[in-house]
Amino acid sequence: MSRAAFSAEFTRLVGQAPLTYVRAWRLALARAALARGDASVAIVANRVGYTSQSAFGHAFRCAFGAAKGTF
């Protein structure tokens, strides 16, 4: 299956493009970890695949409308 065919089928079945789904899933995991308080922001960002805290903070604000520190 080609990437384009996979993406089209994934979007049809899930309702979101694959990268949108993965980004939302990563940020949901991060929000849960921050809410539990089991790790620092830097560690959580790294665990979910962000190499920079600023990129993580920007993605978090865009997804949830609040700074990562509020969780």
CHARMM internal coordinates of N, CA and C (Angstrom, degrees):
IC EDIT
DIST 1 N 1 CA 1.4483
DIST 1 CA 1 C 1.5275
ANGL 1 N 1 CA 1 C 107.94
DIST 1 C 2 N 1.3027
ANGL 1 CA 1 C 2 N 116.19
DIHE 1 N 1 CA 1 C 2 N 134.61
DIST 2 N 2 CA 1.4642
ANGL 1 C 2 N 2 CA 120.24
DIHE 1 CA 1 C 2 N 2 CA 179.01
DIST 2 CA 2 C 1.5281
ANGL 2 N 2 CA 2 C 110.33
DIHE 1 C 2 N 2 CA 2 C -75.73
DIST 2 C 3 N 1.3311
ANGL 2 CA 2 C 3 N 115.83
DIHE 2 N 2 CA 2 C 3 N 163.74
DIST 3 N 3 CA 1.4722
ANGL 2 C 3 N 3 CA 119.79
DIHE 2 CA 2 C 3 N 3 CA 176.94
DIST 3 CA 3 C 1.5123
ANGL 3 N 3 CA 3 C 111.38
DIHE 2 C 3 N 3 CA 3 C -60.82
DIST 3 C 4 N 1.3103
ANGL 3 CA 3 C 4 N 116.79
DIHE 3 N 3 CA 3 C 4 N -41.59
DIST 4 N 4 CA 1.4637
ANGL 3 C 4 N 4 CA 120.53
DIHE 3 CA 3 C 4 N 4 CA -179.15
DIST 4 CA 4 C 1.5235
ANGL 4 N 4 CA 4 C 110.93
DIHE 3 C 4 N 4 CA 4 C -64.23
DIST 4 C 5 N 1.3184
ANGL 4 CA 4 C 5 N 116.20
DIHE 4 N 4 CA 4 C 5 N -42.08
DIST 5 N 5 CA 1.4626
ANGL 4 C 5 N 5 CA 119.39
DIHE 4 CA 4 C 5 N 5 CA 178.78
DIST 5 CA 5 C 1.5238
ANGL 5 N 5 CA 5 C 110.78
DIHE 4 C 5 N 5 CA 5 C -66.78
DIST 5 C 6 N 1.3396
ANGL 5 CA 5 C 6 N 116.47
DIHE 5 N 5 CA 5 C 6 N -41.75
DIST 6 N 6 CA 1.4576
ANGL 5 C 6 N 6 CA 120.01
DIHE 5 CA 5 C 6 N 6 CA 177.07
DIST 6 CA 6 C 1.5194
ANGL 6 N 6 CA 6 C 110.97
DIHE 5 C 6 N 6 CA 6 C -59.88
DIST 6 C 7 N 1.3201
ANGL 6 CA 6 C 7 N 116.30
DIHE 6 N 6 CA 6 C 7 N -47.84
DIST 7 N 7 CA 1.4572
ANGL 6 C 7 N 7 CA 121.04
DIHE 6 CA 6 C 7 N 7 CA -178.91
DIST 7 CA 7 C 1.5264
ANGL 7 N 7 CA 7 C 111.52
DIHE 6 C 7 N 7 CA 7 C -60.49
DIST 7 C 8 N 1.3184
ANGL 7 CA 7 C 8 N 116.65
DIHE 7 N 7 CA 7 C 8 N -43.45
DIST 8 N 8 CA 1.4647
ANGL 7 C 8 N 8 CA 120.44
DIHE 7 CA 7 C 8 N 8 CA 179.65
DIST 8 CA 8 C 1.5227
ANGL 8 N 8 CA 8 C 111.05
DIHE 7 C 8 N 8 CA 8 C -64.61
DIST 8 C 9 N 1.3227
ANGL 8 CA 8 C 9 N 117.51
DIHE 8 N 8 CA 8 C 9 N -42.89
DIST 9 N 9 CA 1.4721
ANGL 8 C 9 N 9 CA 120.93
DIHE 8 CA 8 C 9 N 9 CA -179.85
DIST 9 CA 9 C 1.5198
ANGL 9 N 9 CA 9 C 111.24
DIHE 8 C 9 N 9 CA 9 C -68.92
DIST 9 C 10 N 1.3231
ANGL 9 CA 9 C 10 N 116.90
DIHE 9 N 9 CA 9 C 10 N -41.36
DIST 10 N 10 CA 1.4575
ANGL 9 C 10 N 10 CA 121.54
DIHE 9 CA 9 C 10 N 10 CA 177.75
DIST 10 CA 10 C 1.5261
ANGL 10 N 10 CA 10 C 109.96
DIHE 9 C 10 N 10 CA 10 C -60.23
DIST 10 C 11 N 1.3136
ANGL 10 CA 10 C 11 N 116.77
DIHE 10 N 10 CA 10 C 11 N -47.47
DIST 11 N 11 CA 1.4635
ANGL 10 C 11 N 11 CA 121.88
DIHE 10 CA 10 C 11 N 11 CA 179.80
DIST 11 CA 11 C 1.5194
ANGL 11 N 11 CA 11 C 110.70
DIHE 10 C 11 N 11 CA 11 C -61.47
DIST 11 C 12 N 1.3022
ANGL 11 CA 11 C 12 N 117.35
DIHE 11 N 11 CA 11 C 12 N -39.87
DIST 12 N 12 CA 1.4617
ANGL 11 C 12 N 12 CA 121.39
DIHE 11 CA 11 C 12 N 12 CA 179.39
DIST 12 CA 12 C 1.5333
ANGL 12 N 12 CA 12 C 111.00
DIHE 11 C 12 N 12 CA 12 C -65.11
DIST 12 C 13 N 1.3267
ANGL 12 CA 12 C 13 N 116.57
DIHE 12 N 12 CA 12 C 13 N -41.56
DIST 13 N 13 CA 1.4546
ANGL 12 C 13 N 13 CA 120.33
DIHE 12 CA 12 C 13 N 13 CA -176.57
DIST 13 CA 13 C 1.5247
ANGL 13 N 13 CA 13 C 113.77
DIHE 12 C 13 N 13 CA 13 C -79.87
DIST 13 C 14 N 1.3278
ANGL 13 CA 13 C 14 N 116.29
DIHE 13 N 13 CA 13 C 14 N -40.37
DIST 14 N 14 CA 1.4628
ANGL 13 C 14 N 14 CA 121.12
DIHE 13 CA 13 C 14 N 14 CA -173.29
DIST 14 CA 14 C 1.5293
ANGL 14 N 14 CA 14 C 112.04
DIHE 13 C 14 N 14 CA 14 C -95.49
DIST 14 C 15 N 1.3170
ANGL 14 CA 14 C 15 N 116.28
DIHE 14 N 14 CA 14 C 15 N -28.77
DIST 15 N 15 CA 1.4565
ANGL 14 C 15 N 15 CA 119.55
DIHE 14 CA 14 C 15 N 15 CA -179.05
DIST 15 CA 15 C 1.5158
ANGL 15 N 15 CA 15 C 114.19
DIHE 14 C 15 N 15 CA 15 C 94.46
DIST 15 C 16 N 1.3271
ANGL 15 CA 15 C 16 N 116.97
DIHE 15 N 15 CA 15 C 16 N 0.94
DIST 16 N 16 CA 1.4614
ANGL 15 C 16 N 16 CA 122.72
DIHE 15 CA 15 C 16 N 16 CA 178.25
DIST 16 CA 16 C 1.5205
ANGL 16 N 16 CA 16 C 108.04
DIHE 15 C 16 N 16 CA 16 C -140.48
DIST 16 C 17 N 1.3132
ANGL 16 CA 16 C 17 N 114.85
DIHE 16 N 16 CA 16 C 17 N 154.46
DIST 17 N 17 CA 1.4625
ANGL 16 C 17 N 17 CA 119.67
DIHE 16 CA 16 C 17 N 17 CA 173.79
DIST 17 CA 17 C 1.5316
ANGL 17 N 17 CA 17 C 108.61
DIHE 16 C 17 N 17 CA 17 C -67.77
DIST 17 C 18 N 1.3274
ANGL 17 CA 17 C 18 N 118.31
DIHE 17 N 17 CA 17 C 18 N 152.10
DIST 18 N 18 CA 1.4711
ANGL 17 C 18 N 18 CA 120.61
DIHE 17 CA 17 C 18 N 18 CA -177.54
DIST 18 CA 18 C 1.5297
ANGL 18 N 18 CA 18 C 114.54
DIHE 17 C 18 N 18 CA 18 C -54.47
DIST 18 C 19 N 1.3209
ANGL 18 CA 18 C 19 N 117.95
DIHE 18 N 18 CA 18 C 19 N -45.46
DIST 19 N 19 CA 1.4657
ANGL 18 C 19 N 19 CA 119.40
DIHE 18 CA 18 C 19 N 19 CA -178.71
DIST 19 CA 19 C 1.5222
ANGL 19 N 19 CA 19 C 112.26
DIHE 18 C 19 N 19 CA 19 C -68.10
DIST 19 C 20 N 1.3165
ANGL 19 CA 19 C 20 N 117.42
DIHE 19 N 19 CA 19 C 20 N -34.15
DIST 20 N 20 CA 1.4638
ANGL 19 C 20 N 20 CA 121.10
DIHE 19 CA 19 C 20 N 20 CA 176.13
DIST 20 CA 20 C 1.5185
ANGL 20 N 20 CA 20 C 109.74
DIHE 19 C 20 N 20 CA 20 C -64.29
DIST 20 C 21 N 1.3195
ANGL 20 CA 20 C 21 N 116.56
DIHE 20 N 20 CA 20 C 21 N -42.97
DIST 21 N 21 CA 1.4565
ANGL 20 C 21 N 21 CA 122.00
DIHE 20 CA 20 C 21 N 21 CA 178.63
DIST 21 CA 21 C 1.5304
ANGL 21 N 21 CA 21 C 111.15
DIHE 20 C 21 N 21 CA 21 C -62.09
DIST 21 C 22 N 1.3285
ANGL 21 CA 21 C 22 N 116.42
DIHE 21 N 21 CA 21 C 22 N -47.19
DIST 22 N 22 CA 1.4669
ANGL 21 C 22 N 22 CA 120.52
DIHE 21 CA 21 C 22 N 22 CA -179.12
DIST 22 CA 22 C 1.5193
ANGL 22 N 22 CA 22 C 110.90
DIHE 21 C 22 N 22 CA 22 C -63.16
DIST 22 C 23 N 1.3256
ANGL 22 CA 22 C 23 N 117.70
DIHE 22 N 22 CA 22 C 23 N -42.92
DIST 23 N 23 CA 1.4701
ANGL 22 C 23 N 23 CA 120.76
DIHE 22 CA 22 C 23 N 23 CA 179.29
DIST 23 CA 23 C 1.5211
ANGL 23 N 23 CA 23 C 110.56
DIHE 22 C 23 N 23 CA 23 C -61.67
DIST 23 C 24 N 1.3172
ANGL 23 CA 23 C 24 N 117.58
DIHE 23 N 23 CA 23 C 24 N -44.83
DIST 24 N 24 CA 1.4674
ANGL 23 C 24 N 24 CA 121.53
DIHE 23 CA 23 C 24 N 24 CA 179.55
DIST 24 CA 24 C 1.5299
ANGL 24 N 24 CA 24 C 110.68
DIHE 23 C 24 N 24 CA 24 C -63.54
DIST 24 C 25 N 1.3153
ANGL 24 CA 24 C 25 N 117.18
DIHE 24 N 24 CA 24 C 25 N -40.84
DIST 25 N 25 CA 1.4591
ANGL 24 C 25 N 25 CA 121.13
DIHE 24 CA 24 C 25 N 25 CA 179.77
DIST 25 CA 25 C 1.5285
ANGL 25 N 25 CA 25 C 110.84
DIHE 24 C 25 N 25 CA 25 C -64.55
DIST 25 C 26 N 1.3423
ANGL 25 CA 25 C 26 N 117.08
DIHE 25 N 25 CA 25 C 26 N -45.44
DIST 26 N 26 CA 1.4646
ANGL 25 C 26 N 26 CA 121.10
DIHE 25 CA 25 C 26 N 26 CA 178.88
DIST 26 CA 26 C 1.5285
ANGL 26 N 26 CA 26 C 110.80
DIHE 25 C 26 N 26 CA 26 C -60.08
DIST 26 C 27 N 1.3110
ANGL 26 CA 26 C 27 N 116.64
DIHE 26 N 26 CA 26 C 27 N -43.66
DIST 27 N 27 CA 1.4597
ANGL 26 C 27 N 27 CA 119.87
DIHE 26 CA 26 C 27 N 27 CA -178.34
DIST 27 CA 27 C 1.5279
ANGL 27 N 27 CA 27 C 111.47
DIHE 26 C 27 N 27 CA 27 C -71.01
DIST 27 C 28 N 1.3240
ANGL 27 CA 27 C 28 N 118.33
DIHE 27 N 27 CA 27 C 28 N -32.82
DIST 28 N 28 CA 1.4683
ANGL 27 C 28 N 28 CA 120.82
DIHE 27 CA 27 C 28 N 28 CA 175.48
DIST 28 CA 28 C 1.5310
ANGL 28 N 28 CA 28 C 110.12
DIHE 27 C 28 N 28 CA 28 C -65.30
DIST 28 C 29 N 1.3196
ANGL 28 CA 28 C 29 N 117.07
DIHE 28 N 28 CA 28 C 29 N -41.27
DIST 29 N 29 CA 1.4666
ANGL 28 C 29 N 29 CA 120.51
DIHE 28 CA 28 C 29 N 29 CA 175.88
DIST 29 CA 29 C 1.5271
ANGL 29 N 29 CA 29 C 110.66
DIHE 28 C 29 N 29 CA 29 C -61.92
DIST 29 C 30 N 1.3203
ANGL 29 CA 29 C 30 N 116.25
DIHE 29 N 29 CA 29 C 30 N -42.86
DIST 30 N 30 CA 1.4699
ANGL 29 C 30 N 30 CA 120.84
DIHE 29 CA 29 C 30 N 30 CA 179.99
DIST 30 CA 30 C 1.5200
ANGL 30 N 30 CA 30 C 110.80
DIHE 29 C 30 N 30 CA 30 C -63.92
DIST 30 C 31 N 1.3338
ANGL 30 CA 30 C 31 N 117.23
DIHE 30 N 30 CA 30 C 31 N -44.05
DIST 31 N 31 CA 1.4714
ANGL 30 C 31 N 31 CA 120.46
DIHE 30 CA 30 C 31 N 31 CA -179.65
DIST 31 CA 31 C 1.5216
ANGL 31 N 31 CA 31 C 110.43
DIHE 30 C 31 N 31 CA 31 C -61.36
DIST 31 C 32 N 1.3263
ANGL 31 CA 31 C 32 N 117.30
DIHE 31 N 31 CA 31 C 32 N -41.75
DIST 32 N 32 CA 1.4614
ANGL 31 C 32 N 32 CA 120.82
DIHE 31 CA 31 C 32 N 32 CA 179.00
DIST 32 CA 32 C 1.5286
ANGL 32 N 32 CA 32 C 110.83
DIHE 31 C 32 N 32 CA 32 C -64.22
DIST 32 C 33 N 1.3189
ANGL 32 CA 32 C 33 N 117.58
DIHE 32 N 32 CA 32 C 33 N -43.03
DIST 33 N 33 CA 1.4637
ANGL 32 C 33 N 33 CA 121.11
DIHE 32 CA 32 C 33 N 33 CA 179.44
DIST 33 CA 33 C 1.5255
ANGL 33 N 33 CA 33 C 110.95
DIHE 32 C 33 N 33 CA 33 C -64.46
DIST 33 C 34 N 1.3263
ANGL 33 CA 33 C 34 N 116.89
DIHE 33 N 33 CA 33 C 34 N -40.79
DIST 34 N 34 CA 1.4671
ANGL 33 C 34 N 34 CA 119.89
DIHE 33 CA 33 C 34 N 34 CA 178.80
DIST 34 CA 34 C 1.5281
ANGL 34 N 34 CA 34 C 110.68
DIHE 33 C 34 N 34 CA 34 C -67.44
DIST 34 C 35 N 1.3110
ANGL 34 CA 34 C 35 N 117.64
DIHE 34 N 34 CA 34 C 35 N -37.01
DIST 35 N 35 CA 1.4641
ANGL 34 C 35 N 35 CA 121.13
DIHE 34 CA 34 C 35 N 35 CA 179.09
DIST 35 CA 35 C 1.5336
ANGL 35 N 35 CA 35 C 110.93
DIHE 34 C 35 N 35 CA 35 C -66.45
DIST 35 C 36 N 1.3393
ANGL 35 CA 35 C 36 N 116.69
DIHE 35 N 35 CA 35 C 36 N -36.62
DIST 36 N 36 CA 1.4671
ANGL 35 C 36 N 36 CA 120.82
DIHE 35 CA 35 C 36 N 36 CA 177.44
DIST 36 CA 36 C 1.5219
ANGL 36 N 36 CA 36 C 111.18
DIHE 35 C 36 N 36 CA 36 C -70.83
DIST 36 C 37 N 1.3194
ANGL 36 CA 36 C 37 N 116.69
DIHE 36 N 36 CA 36 C 37 N -26.87
DIST 37 N 37 CA 1.4566
ANGL 36 C 37 N 37 CA 121.44
DIHE 36 CA 36 C 37 N 37 CA -179.72
DIST 37 CA 37 C 1.5177
ANGL 37 N 37 CA 37 C 113.63
DIHE 36 C 37 N 37 CA 37 C 73.31
DIST 37 C 38 N 1.3244
ANGL 37 CA 37 C 38 N 116.92
DIHE 37 N 37 CA 37 C 38 N 23.81
DIST 38 N 38 CA 1.4561
ANGL 37 C 38 N 38 CA 119.57
DIHE 37 CA 37 C 38 N 38 CA -176.09
DIST 38 CA 38 C 1.5237
ANGL 38 N 38 CA 38 C 114.40
DIHE 37 C 38 N 38 CA 38 C -84.71
DIST 38 C 39 N 1.3266
ANGL 38 CA 38 C 39 N 118.04
DIHE 38 N 38 CA 38 C 39 N -4.57
DIST 39 N 39 CA 1.4632
ANGL 38 C 39 N 39 CA 120.59
DIHE 38 CA 38 C 39 N 39 CA 179.83
DIST 39 CA 39 C 1.5218
ANGL 39 N 39 CA 39 C 109.83
DIHE 38 C 39 N 39 CA 39 C -157.99
DIST 39 C 40 N 1.3182
ANGL 39 CA 39 C 40 N 115.38
DIHE 39 N 39 CA 39 C 40 N 161.69
DIST 40 N 40 CA 1.4578
ANGL 39 C 40 N 40 CA 120.24
DIHE 39 CA 39 C 40 N 40 CA 177.96
DIST 40 CA 40 C 1.5247
ANGL 40 N 40 CA 40 C 110.24
DIHE 39 C 40 N 40 CA 40 C -73.66
DIST 40 C 41 N 1.3097
ANGL 40 CA 40 C 41 N 115.93
DIHE 40 N 40 CA 40 C 41 N 166.36
DIST 41 N 41 CA 1.4585
ANGL 40 C 41 N 41 CA 121.28
DIHE 40 CA 40 C 41 N 41 CA 178.89
DIST 41 CA 41 C 1.5262
ANGL 41 N 41 CA 41 C 110.24
DIHE 40 C 41 N 41 CA 41 C -59.61
DIST 41 C 42 N 1.3154
ANGL 41 CA 41 C 42 N 117.17
DIHE 41 N 41 CA 41 C 42 N -42.43
DIST 42 N 42 CA 1.4701
ANGL 41 C 42 N 42 CA 120.67
DIHE 41 CA 41 C 42 N 42 CA -179.27
DIST 42 CA 42 C 1.5249
ANGL 42 N 42 CA 42 C 111.17
DIHE 41 C 42 N 42 CA 42 C -61.59
DIST 42 C 43 N 1.3104
ANGL 42 CA 42 C 43 N 117.14
DIHE 42 N 42 CA 42 C 43 N -42.46
DIST 43 N 43 CA 1.4623
ANGL 42 C 43 N 43 CA 120.83
DIHE 42 CA 42 C 43 N 43 CA -179.44
DIST 43 CA 43 C 1.5251
ANGL 43 N 43 CA 43 C 110.52
DIHE 42 C 43 N 43 CA 43 C -68.44
DIST 43 C 44 N 1.3235
ANGL 43 CA 43 C 44 N 116.92
DIHE 43 N 43 CA 43 C 44 N -43.89
DIST 44 N 44 CA 1.4680
ANGL 43 C 44 N 44 CA 120.43
DIHE 43 CA 43 C 44 N 44 CA 178.96
DIST 44 CA 44 C 1.5243
ANGL 44 N 44 CA 44 C 110.06
DIHE 43 C 44 N 44 CA 44 C -62.13
DIST 44 C 45 N 1.3153
ANGL 44 CA 44 C 45 N 117.56
DIHE 44 N 44 CA 44 C 45 N -45.32
DIST 45 N 45 CA 1.4652
ANGL 44 C 45 N 45 CA 121.18
DIHE 44 CA 44 C 45 N 45 CA 179.04
DIST 45 CA 45 C 1.5199
ANGL 45 N 45 CA 45 C 110.78
DIHE 44 C 45 N 45 CA 45 C -57.66
DIST 45 C 46 N 1.3174
ANGL 45 CA 45 C 46 N 116.19
DIHE 45 N 45 CA 45 C 46 N -44.17
DIST 46 N 46 CA 1.4635
ANGL 45 C 46 N 46 CA 120.35
DIHE 45 CA 45 C 46 N 46 CA 179.62
DIST 46 CA 46 C 1.5240
ANGL 46 N 46 CA 46 C 111.47
DIHE 45 C 46 N 46 CA 46 C -66.56
DIST 46 C 47 N 1.3215
ANGL 46 CA 46 C 47 N 117.39
DIHE 46 N 46 CA 46 C 47 N -40.82
DIST 47 N 47 CA 1.4692
ANGL 46 C 47 N 47 CA 121.35
DIHE 46 CA 46 C 47 N 47 CA -179.55
DIST 47 CA 47 C 1.5221
ANGL 47 N 47 CA 47 C 112.58
DIHE 46 C 47 N 47 CA 47 C -61.20
DIST 47 C 48 N 1.3214
ANGL 47 CA 47 C 48 N 116.95
DIHE 47 N 47 CA 47 C 48 N -34.95
DIST 48 N 48 CA 1.4695
ANGL 47 C 48 N 48 CA 119.06
DIHE 47 CA 47 C 48 N 48 CA -178.26
DIST 48 CA 48 C 1.5229
ANGL 48 N 48 CA 48 C 112.23
DIHE 47 C 48 N 48 CA 48 C -94.26
DIST 48 C 49 N 1.3341
ANGL 48 CA 48 C 49 N 117.01
DIHE 48 N 48 CA 48 C 49 N 6.78
DIST 49 N 49 CA 1.4516
ANGL 48 C 49 N 49 CA 120.10
DIHE 48 CA 48 C 49 N 49 CA 169.48
DIST 49 CA 49 C 1.5099
ANGL 49 N 49 CA 49 C 117.56
DIHE 48 C 49 N 49 CA 49 C 103.17
DIST 49 C 50 N 1.3163
ANGL 49 CA 49 C 50 N 118.46
DIHE 49 N 49 CA 49 C 50 N 9.84
DIST 50 N 50 CA 1.4671
ANGL 49 C 50 N 50 CA 120.56
DIHE 49 CA 49 C 50 N 50 CA 177.16
DIST 50 CA 50 C 1.5203
ANGL 50 N 50 CA 50 C 108.76
DIHE 49 C 50 N 50 CA 50 C -95.02
DIST 50 C 51 N 1.3227
ANGL 50 CA 50 C 51 N 116.77
DIHE 50 N 50 CA 50 C 51 N 129.48
DIST 51 N 51 CA 1.4678
ANGL 50 C 51 N 51 CA 120.48
DIHE 50 CA 50 C 51 N 51 CA -179.75
DIST 51 CA 51 C 1.5194
ANGL 51 N 51 CA 51 C 111.79
DIHE 50 C 51 N 51 CA 51 C -88.85
DIST 51 C 52 N 1.3109
ANGL 51 CA 51 C 52 N 117.12
DIHE 51 N 51 CA 51 C 52 N -12.55
DIST 52 N 52 CA 1.4587
ANGL 51 C 52 N 52 CA 121.06
DIHE 51 CA 51 C 52 N 52 CA -179.24
DIST 52 CA 52 C 1.5251
ANGL 52 N 52 CA 52 C 109.65
DIHE 51 C 52 N 52 CA 52 C -129.56
DIST 52 C 53 N 1.3317
ANGL 52 CA 52 C 53 N 115.54
DIHE 52 N 52 CA 52 C 53 N 134.73
DIST 53 N 53 CA 1.4626
ANGL 52 C 53 N 53 CA 119.86
DIHE 52 CA 52 C 53 N 53 CA 178.07
DIST 53 CA 53 C 1.5223
ANGL 53 N 53 CA 53 C 111.54
DIHE 52 C 53 N 53 CA 53 C -65.21
DIST 53 C 54 N 1.3291
ANGL 53 CA 53 C 54 N 116.84
DIHE 53 N 53 CA 53 C 54 N -32.52
DIST 54 N 54 CA 1.4650
ANGL 53 C 54 N 54 CA 119.13
DIHE 53 CA 53 C 54 N 54 CA -179.80
DIST 54 CA 54 C 1.5239
ANGL 54 N 54 CA 54 C 110.97
DIHE 53 C 54 N 54 CA 54 C -68.70
DIST 54 C 55 N 1.3202
ANGL 54 CA 54 C 55 N 117.72
DIHE 54 N 54 CA 54 C 55 N -39.77
DIST 55 N 55 CA 1.4741
ANGL 54 C 55 N 55 CA 120.43
DIHE 54 CA 54 C 55 N 55 CA 176.76
DIST 55 CA 55 C 1.5206
ANGL 55 N 55 CA 55 C 110.20
DIHE 54 C 55 N 55 CA 55 C -64.96
DIST 55 C 56 N 1.3321
ANGL 55 CA 55 C 56 N 116.28
DIHE 55 N 55 CA 55 C 56 N -41.14
DIST 56 N 56 CA 1.4591
ANGL 55 C 56 N 56 CA 120.71
DIHE 55 CA 55 C 56 N 56 CA 177.46
DIST 56 CA 56 C 1.5296
ANGL 56 N 56 CA 56 C 110.46
DIHE 55 C 56 N 56 CA 56 C -62.75
DIST 56 C 57 N 1.3181
ANGL 56 CA 56 C 57 N 116.90
DIHE 56 N 56 CA 56 C 57 N -45.12
DIST 57 N 57 CA 1.4668
ANGL 56 C 57 N 57 CA 120.83
DIHE 56 CA 56 C 57 N 57 CA -179.90
DIST 57 CA 57 C 1.5163
ANGL 57 N 57 CA 57 C 112.06
DIHE 56 C 57 N 57 CA 57 C -61.72
DIST 57 C 58 N 1.3127
ANGL 57 CA 57 C 58 N 116.69
DIHE 57 N 57 CA 57 C 58 N -41.05
DIST 58 N 58 CA 1.4626
ANGL 57 C 58 N 58 CA 120.90
DIHE 57 CA 57 C 58 N 58 CA 179.22
DIST 58 CA 58 C 1.5314
ANGL 58 N 58 CA 58 C 110.47
DIHE 57 C 58 N 58 CA 58 C -65.28
DIST 58 C 59 N 1.3211
ANGL 58 CA 58 C 59 N 116.96
DIHE 58 N 58 CA 58 C 59 N -46.85
DIST 59 N 59 CA 1.4698
ANGL 58 C 59 N 59 CA 120.77
DIHE 58 CA 58 C 59 N 59 CA 179.55
DIST 59 CA 59 C 1.5255
ANGL 59 N 59 CA 59 C 110.53
DIHE 58 C 59 N 59 CA 59 C -63.04
DIST 59 C 60 N 1.3167
ANGL 59 CA 59 C 60 N 116.93
DIHE 59 N 59 CA 59 C 60 N -39.72
DIST 60 N 60 CA 1.4650
ANGL 59 C 60 N 60 CA 121.76
DIHE 59 CA 59 C 60 N 60 CA -179.83
DIST 60 CA 60 C 1.5246
ANGL 60 N 60 CA 60 C 110.99
DIHE 59 C 60 N 60 CA 60 C -63.80
DIST 60 C 61 N 1.3354
ANGL 60 CA 60 C 61 N 116.67
DIHE 60 N 60 CA 60 C 61 N -46.34
DIST 61 N 61 CA 1.4715
ANGL 60 C 61 N 61 CA 120.84
DIHE 60 CA 60 C 61 N 61 CA 178.65
DIST 61 CA 61 C 1.5175
ANGL 61 N 61 CA 61 C 111.30
DIHE 60 C 61 N 61 CA 61 C -62.03
DIST 61 C 62 N 1.3140
ANGL 61 CA 61 C 62 N 117.17
DIHE 61 N 61 CA 61 C 62 N -42.05
DIST 62 N 62 CA 1.4683
ANGL 61 C 62 N 62 CA 120.85
DIHE 61 CA 61 C 62 N 62 CA 179.68
DIST 62 CA 62 C 1.5190
ANGL 62 N 62 CA 62 C 111.35
DIHE 61 C 62 N 62 CA 62 C -64.96
DIST 62 C 63 N 1.3098
ANGL 62 CA 62 C 63 N 117.33
DIHE 62 N 62 CA 62 C 63 N -38.38
DIST 63 N 63 CA 1.4648
ANGL 62 C 63 N 63 CA 121.12
DIHE 62 CA 62 C 63 N 63 CA -176.70
DIST 63 CA 63 C 1.5260
ANGL 63 N 63 CA 63 C 112.58
DIHE 62 C 63 N 63 CA 63 C -76.82
DIST 63 C 64 N 1.3324
ANGL 63 CA 63 C 64 N 117.45
DIHE 63 N 63 CA 63 C 64 N -40.08
DIST 64 N 64 CA 1.4582
ANGL 63 C 64 N 64 CA 120.37
DIHE 63 CA 63 C 64 N 64 CA -171.52
DIST 64 CA 64 C 1.5237
ANGL 64 N 64 CA 64 C 114.28
DIHE 63 C 64 N 64 CA 64 C -115.07
DIST 64 C 65 N 1.3082
ANGL 64 CA 64 C 65 N 117.84
DIHE 64 N 64 CA 64 C 65 N -6.38
DIST 65 N 65 CA 1.4535
ANGL 64 C 65 N 65 CA 120.93
DIHE 64 CA 64 C 65 N 65 CA 177.96
DIST 65 CA 65 C 1.5111
ANGL 65 N 65 CA 65 C 113.90
DIHE 64 C 65 N 65 CA 65 C 70.79
DIST 65 C 66 N 1.3291
ANGL 65 CA 65 C 66 N 117.36
DIHE 65 N 65 CA 65 C 66 N 14.61
DIST 66 N 66 CA 1.4501
ANGL 65 C 66 N 66 CA 121.06
DIHE 65 CA 65 C 66 N 66 CA 179.93
DIST 66 CA 66 C 1.5156
ANGL 66 N 66 CA 66 C 108.53
DIHE 65 C 66 N 66 CA 66 C -144.11
DIST 66 C 67 N 1.3132
ANGL 66 CA 66 C 67 N 115.52
DIHE 66 N 66 CA 66 C 67 N 155.14
DIST 67 N 67 CA 1.4616
ANGL 66 C 67 N 67 CA 120.46
DIHE 66 CA 66 C 67 N 67 CA 178.29
DIST 67 CA 67 C 1.5213
ANGL 67 N 67 CA 67 C 109.51
DIHE 66 C 67 N 67 CA 67 C -69.67
DIST 67 C 68 N 1.3104
ANGL 67 CA 67 C 68 N 115.99
DIHE 67 N 67 CA 67 C 68 N 152.51
DIST 68 N 68 CA 1.4614
ANGL 67 C 68 N 68 CA 121.47
DIHE 67 CA 67 C 68 N 68 CA -178.36
DIST 68 CA 68 C 1.5233
ANGL 68 N 68 CA 68 C 111.96
DIHE 67 C 68 N 68 CA 68 C -61.97
DIST 68 C 69 N 1.3139
ANGL 68 CA 68 C 69 N 118.19
DIHE 68 N 68 CA 68 C 69 N -25.89
DIST 69 N 69 CA 1.4426
ANGL 68 C 69 N 69 CA 122.19
DIHE 68 CA 68 C 69 N 69 CA -179.90
DIST 69 CA 69 C 1.5233
ANGL 69 N 69 CA 69 C 114.75
DIHE 68 C 69 N 69 CA 69 C -69.44
DIST 69 C 70 N 1.3240
ANGL 69 CA 69 C 70 N 116.88
DIHE 69 N 69 CA 69 C 70 N -15.94
DIST 70 N 70 CA 1.4722
ANGL 69 C 70 N 70 CA 119.12
DIHE 69 CA 69 C 70 N 70 CA -179.75
DIST 70 CA 70 C 1.5179
ANGL 70 N 70 CA 70 C 112.53
DIHE 69 C 70 N 70 CA 70 C -79.16
DIST 70 C 71 N 1.3308
ANGL 70 CA 70 C 71 N 117.63
DIHE 70 N 70 CA 70 C 71 N -7.76
DIST 71 N 71 CA 1.4680
ANGL 70 C 71 N 71 CA 120.30
DIHE 70 CA 70 C 71 N 71 CA -179.32
DIST 71 CA 71 C 1.4876
ANGL 71 N 71 CA 71 C 113.16
DIHE 70 C 71 N 71 CA 71 C -102.73
END
COOR INIT
IC SEED 1 N 1 CA 1 C
IC BUILD
